[in-house]
Amino acid sequence: MERSEGTGEAGPARTDDRDDPAAGPAAGSPGVPVDVPDVPSPDDAPASGDDSAASGERPDGVQSLRAALEAVLMVVDEPVAEITLAQVLERPTGEIAKALRELSAEYTAAGRGFDLREVAGGWRFYTRAECAPLVERFVRDGQQARLTQAALETLAVVAYRQPVSRARVAAVRGVNSDGVMRTLVARGLVEEAGTDPESQAVLYRTTSYFLEKLGLKSLDELPELAPFLPDDVETLEEKQ
């Protein structure tokens, strides 16, 4: 169909009128009302893949990052390092660290029953301290699995003198600690750390699980205990 040229004061032809039957009669035709449908411009359409408005996600993607962090940390059984989370989520480590600390602060401010803590070089969800007795009552039904006094003493010696041999532990405690050491290794609190270059004795150290159970970021957070150790530890060890 050919377009009829506008005449008189109709002005220049509109540049958006096309030879399209759906467009209707030409604008400016005498006696014919113009009914232009409200068709959005391609420039007004959202960019491909940008569905943040529909999903309620913040434009900077912070909300989706926090959700991803929560999802991953919900299923871990040990603290996860920031660098590991950054690699998994393909985000900068600094951004991961900031989001983790913001989440932790928000949980604390809201008084949630769980807490996000940085422990043993990583992050993990924990029961908030105020709720721990209730959780223990539910999970353990009043049964507590505690270490013996001998095990606690041995664990303390390993923690403060590591890497340390069994002979050195026995020298500090004054009794043979082989059985207790095996118990601590079986519980994952202590592990082998090579051998002594001179005596070839097996050396032991505490594990990341030990830090996790004590709620420590590193061994540097252990309280000072050296002043309470015997002054003649070296002499006692030589007698073993």
C-alpha positions as CSV (number, residue, x, y, z in Angstrom):
1,M,0.0,0.0,0.0
2,E,1.4,3.4,-0.9
3,R,1.4,6.2,1.6
4,S,-0.4,9.4,0.6
5,E,1.8,12.4,1.0
6,G,0.8,15.0,3.6
7,T,-0.3,18.4,2.3
8,G,-0.6,21.9,3.5
9,E,0.1,22.5,7.2
10,A,0.5,18.9,8.0
11,G,4.2,19.5,8.3
12,P,7.0,17.0,7.6
13,A,6.1,13.4,7.5
14,R,6.6,11.5,10.8
15,T,9.7,9.4,10.9
16,D,8.1,6.6,13.0
17,D,5.2,5.9,10.6
18,R,5.9,2.7,8.7
19,D,4.0,0.8,6.0
20,D,2.6,-1.6,8.6
21,P,-1.1,-2.5,8.6
22,A,-1.0,-2.5,12.4
23,A,0.0,1.2,12.4
24,G,-3.5,2.3,11.2
25,P,-4.3,5.3,9.1
26,A,-1.6,7.9,8.7
27,A,-1.4,10.6,11.3
28,G,-3.0,13.8,10.2
29,S,-5.6,12.3,7.9
30,P,-8.8,14.4,8.0
31,G,-11.6,13.0,10.2
32,V,-9.6,10.0,11.3
33,P,-8.7,9.8,15.1
34,V,-5.1,8.8,15.8
35,D,-4.8,5.9,18.2
36,V,-1.1,5.0,18.7
37,P,-0.6,2.0,21.0
38,D,1.8,2.5,24.0
39,V,4.6,0.3,22.7
40,P,7.8,0.5,24.8
41,S,10.9,1.5,23.1
42,P,13.7,-1.1,22.8
43,D,15.8,1.3,24.9
44,D,13.3,1.1,27.7
45,A,13.5,-2.7,27.9
46,P,15.7,-4.2,30.7
47,A,19.1,-5.5,29.7
48,S,19.4,-9.1,29.0
49,G,20.0,-11.1,32.2
50,D,19.2,-8.1,34.4
51,D,16.3,-9.4,36.5
52,S,17.4,-7.6,39.8
53,A,14.2,-5.5,39.9
54,A,11.9,-8.5,39.6
55,S,13.9,-10.5,42.2
56,G,14.3,-7.7,44.7
57,E,18.1,-8.1,44.5
58,R,20.2,-5.0,45.3
59,P,21.8,-3.5,42.2
60,D,25.3,-4.1,43.5
61,G,24.7,-7.9,43.9
62,V,25.4,-7.8,47.7
63,Q,22.2,-9.6,48.5
64,S,22.9,-12.5,46.2
65,L,26.5,-12.7,47.6
66,R,25.2,-12.9,51.1
67,A,22.7,-15.6,50.2
68,A,25.4,-17.6,48.5
69,L,27.7,-17.3,51.6
70,E,24.8,-18.4,53.9
71,A,24.1,-21.4,51.6
72,V,27.7,-22.6,51.6
73,L,28.3,-22.1,55.3
74,M,25.1,-23.9,56.2
75,V,26.5,-27.2,55.0
76,V,30.1,-27.1,56.1
77,D,31.4,-29.2,58.9
78,E,34.5,-27.1,59.6
79,P,35.4,-23.4,59.3
80,V,36.0,-22.3,55.7
81,A,38.7,-19.8,54.9
82,E,37.9,-16.5,53.1
83,I,40.1,-17.4,50.2
84,T,38.3,-20.7,49.7
85,L,34.9,-19.0,49.7
86,A,36.3,-16.4,47.2
87,Q,37.4,-19.1,44.8
88,V,34.1,-21.0,45.0
89,L,31.9,-17.9,44.6
90,E,34.3,-16.3,42.1
91,R,34.4,-13.0,44.0
92,P,37.3,-10.9,45.4
93,T,38.6,-12.0,48.8
94,G,38.1,-8.5,50.2
95,E,34.5,-8.5,49.1
96,I,34.0,-11.9,50.7
97,A,35.6,-10.7,54.0
98,K,33.4,-7.6,54.1
99,A,30.2,-9.5,53.5
100,L,31.0,-12.1,56.2
101,R,31.7,-9.4,58.8
102,E,28.5,-7.6,57.9
103,L,26.5,-10.8,58.1
104,S,28.0,-11.5,61.5
105,A,27.2,-8.1,62.8
106,E,23.6,-8.3,61.5
107,Y,23.0,-11.6,63.2
108,T,24.3,-10.2,66.5
109,A,22.3,-7.0,66.2
110,A,19.1,-9.0,65.5
111,G,19.7,-11.3,68.4
112,R,19.5,-14.5,66.3
113,G,20.0,-17.9,67.9
114,F,23.0,-18.6,65.7
115,D,26.2,-16.7,65.2
116,L,28.7,-16.4,62.4
117,R,32.2,-16.6,63.8
118,E,35.8,-16.5,62.5
119,V,37.5,-19.4,64.1
120,A,40.7,-21.4,63.3
121,G,41.3,-19.4,60.1
122,G,37.9,-19.7,58.7
123,W,34.2,-19.0,59.1
124,R,31.3,-21.2,60.3
125,F,27.9,-20.9,61.9
126,Y,27.7,-21.6,65.7
127,T,25.0,-21.7,68.3
128,R,24.9,-18.4,70.1
129,A,26.4,-18.7,73.6
130,E,23.2,-17.8,75.3
131,C,21.4,-20.6,73.6
132,A,24.1,-23.3,74.0
133,P,22.5,-24.9,77.1
134,L,19.2,-25.4,75.3
135,V,20.9,-27.0,72.3
136,E,23.0,-29.3,74.5
137,R,19.9,-30.4,76.3
138,F,18.2,-31.2,73.0
139,V,21.1,-32.9,71.3
140,R,22.8,-34.7,74.2
141,D,19.9,-35.1,76.5
142,G,22.0,-34.2,79.4
143,Q,24.9,-36.5,78.5
144,Q,28.3,-34.7,78.4
145,A,31.3,-36.3,76.7
146,R,34.2,-34.7,78.7
147,L,37.9,-35.3,78.6
148,T,39.5,-36.7,81.7
149,Q,41.8,-34.6,83.8
150,A,44.8,-36.5,82.4
151,A,43.7,-35.8,78.9
152,L,43.2,-32.1,79.6
153,E,46.7,-31.9,81.2
154,T,48.2,-33.6,78.2
155,L,46.4,-31.5,75.7
156,A,47.5,-28.3,77.5
157,V,51.2,-29.5,77.3
158,V,50.9,-30.2,73.6
159,A,49.2,-26.8,73.0
160,Y,51.9,-24.8,74.7
161,R,55.0,-26.8,73.8
162,Q,54.2,-28.0,70.3
163,P,55.6,-29.6,68.3
164,V,56.4,-31.9,71.2
165,S,57.3,-35.6,71.7
166,R,55.6,-38.0,74.0
167,A,58.7,-38.1,76.2
168,R,58.6,-34.3,76.6
169,V,54.9,-34.5,77.5
170,A,55.7,-37.2,80.1
171,A,58.5,-35.0,81.5
172,V,56.1,-32.1,82.1
173,R,53.3,-34.2,83.6
174,G,55.6,-36.6,85.5
175,V,53.7,-39.7,84.3
176,N,53.6,-41.8,81.1
177,S,51.1,-40.2,78.7
178,D,51.2,-42.6,75.7
179,G,47.6,-43.8,76.2
180,V,46.2,-40.3,76.7
181,M,48.0,-39.2,73.5
182,R,46.4,-41.9,71.6
183,T,43.0,-40.8,72.9
184,L,43.6,-37.2,71.9
185,V,44.8,-38.3,68.4
186,A,41.6,-40.5,68.0
187,R,39.4,-37.5,69.0
188,G,41.1,-35.3,66.4
189,L,42.5,-32.8,68.9
190,V,46.1,-33.8,68.3
191,E,48.0,-35.0,65.2
192,E,51.5,-36.0,64.2
193,A,53.8,-33.3,63.1
194,G,56.9,-35.1,61.8
195,T,59.9,-36.3,63.7
196,D,62.6,-34.8,65.8
197,P,65.8,-34.4,63.7
198,E,68.0,-35.6,66.6
199,S,66.1,-38.3,68.5
200,Q,63.8,-39.3,65.6
201,A,60.9,-39.2,68.1
202,V,57.4,-38.5,66.7
203,L,56.3,-35.0,67.3
204,Y,52.7,-33.9,68.0
205,R,50.7,-30.7,67.6
206,T,47.2,-29.5,68.1
207,T,44.7,-29.5,65.1
208,S,42.4,-26.9,63.6
209,Y,39.6,-28.9,65.3
210,F,41.2,-28.0,68.6
211,L,41.1,-24.3,67.8
212,E,37.5,-24.7,66.7
213,K,36.4,-26.4,69.9
214,L,38.1,-23.7,71.9
215,G,36.7,-20.9,69.7
216,L,40.2,-19.5,68.9
217,K,41.4,-18.0,65.6
218,S,45.0,-19.1,66.2
219,L,47.3,-20.4,68.9
220,D,48.3,-16.8,69.5
221,E,45.0,-16.4,71.4
222,L,46.0,-19.0,74.0
223,P,46.4,-17.4,77.4
224,E,49.9,-17.1,78.8
225,L,50.8,-20.3,80.6
226,A,54.6,-20.5,80.4
227,P,55.1,-19.0,84.0
228,F,53.2,-21.9,85.4
229,L,55.3,-24.7,83.8
230,P,58.1,-26.3,85.8
231,D,61.5,-24.7,85.5
232,D,63.3,-28.1,85.3
233,V,61.4,-29.5,82.3
234,E,64.6,-30.1,80.4
235,T,66.2,-31.9,83.3
236,L,63.1,-34.1,83.8
237,E,63.0,-35.0,80.1
238,E,66.6,-36.1,80.1
239,K,65.8,-38.5,82.9
240,Q,63.1,-40.3,80.9
